[in-house]
Amino acid sequence: MESLELLRLNLAIEPDLQNFVGFLMESVRHLKGNAFRASLACLELSQGLRAAGACRGQLFPVSLHLQNQNLRVLWSEHSLEVAQTGTIDQSVIEQLRDNLRKSTEAIDPEILLQRNEAMMQHLQETREHAERELAKLQTQLINRQEELQVSMLRAETDPLTMLPNRRAFDEKLNLAFRHTMRQKITPLSLVMLDLDYFKRINDEHGHQFGDAYLNKMAHILRSVIREDVDCAFRFGGDEFAMMIHADFSTACEKSRQIILQMEGKVSIGIATIDKFTPDDFTLVDFIHKADSALYEAKRLGRGRAVVSQCNRVDTQECGTMCAEKEACV
């Protein structure tokens, strides 16, 4: 015999559970089961249903089934045998089902009111709990984001000078280069800087003096760039860089300020891309141009800046460039 559902109810409040137990005992009597055994089973059933969440103001479906003379209650993923029945005619079972259905349809208005109030209270408590949990998750997310930002900042910051490091340089320059080459509206200048004879300074005066000298350089770089627009970097050792959203003449002027404040003890190479830069010009080419200009500055005697526009071939000293406002030959 297939399982036959006799009754289905939602146990939102305690009266619903009591009614269900009453329907259950009525079914045992009609089906000639052991009422004493069934009453003991109903005690166990009531405890199990409450523990599972019944009578808490929420929809909690349970059903009563008959299969092979076995009367069983099912809820969630659980079931409990209530009683064994005798051999019953099918017409008696159908009459019982009809009686149970009619009984469940006759709802006491007071019980209906209690159920609605309990369900509204449960809904409010659930909403408040969800809001508290959401607020807690949002706080945890904000804290985690802050931790990640601090971690990323540390990973991209030189611990001595607190300037962005080579890792940050690679990322920021890549983005700025692609944007400039795509838009070709505002020029972008890459300035490579190398402290002259830094090893000699370090050896003669000690590492503490050398660290102070590097921090002096970092302070000067910060002072000549525009905050939140341009950026200065420390590669490591005595190597620095600047990314300036401006043309070569602006980069030259800033470079002269740095050379003056560093008492002529820094060599600088500048490369600039603008609307005239060929479309096939690459980031590797850009960095190579600035590096080449830096090496040319050293070859010419150090303590100077050399600029290379990326739509020309040769390099030229920054002093001539800025004074005459000429493009590279």
Secondary structure, DSSP 4 states (H G I P E B T S, - for coil): ---EEEEEEE--SHHHHHHHHHHHHHHHHHTT--HHHHHHHHHHHHHHHHHHTTTSSS--EEEEEEETTEEEEEETTEEEEEEE-----HHHHHHHHHHHHHHHHS--HHHHHHHHHHHHHHHHHHHHHHHHHHHHHHHHHHHHHHHHHHHHHHHTB-TTT--B-HHHHHHHHHHHHHHHHHH-SS-EEEEEEEETTHHHHHHHH-HHHHHHHHHHHHHHHHHHSPTTTSEEEEEETTEEEEEESS-HHHHHHHHHHHHHHTTT-EEEEEEEE-TTS-TT--HHHHHHHHHHHHHHHHHTTSSSEEEEETTSS--EEHHHHHHHT----
